[in-house]
Amino acid sequence: ESQYLGLTRWDMETGESKDIRPGDPEGHIGARRNWTTWPDLSDPYQRLGNAMEPANWDGPYIISPHDTNTLYAGTSRLWKSTDRGDT
């Protein structure tokens, strides 16, 4: 888990990983479309602001004991995925 409730699912057999981020169907936080640029014409460097749902480093997440494909994650809202965080 990381800032903005970034979760990662690891496949222990293949070593592959999948980023899971509530509110972002692609699971990416660094992609251009997930960042807001605040233009300042007097500043040649653009400041980036995160457009993701606000969350703490220690935001709660739960794997359902009834269906292991269902994940719940908490920010200022409750997020639910029924496909292990793929969407």
PyMOL commands that set and color helices and strands:
alter all, ss='L'
color gray80, all
select helices_A, chain A and resi 32-34
alter helices_A, ss='H'
color red, helices_A
select strands_A, chain A and resi 7-10+17-20+35-38+47-50+61-63+71-74+78-81
alter strands_A, ss='S'
color yellow, strands_A
deselect
rebuild
show_as cartoon
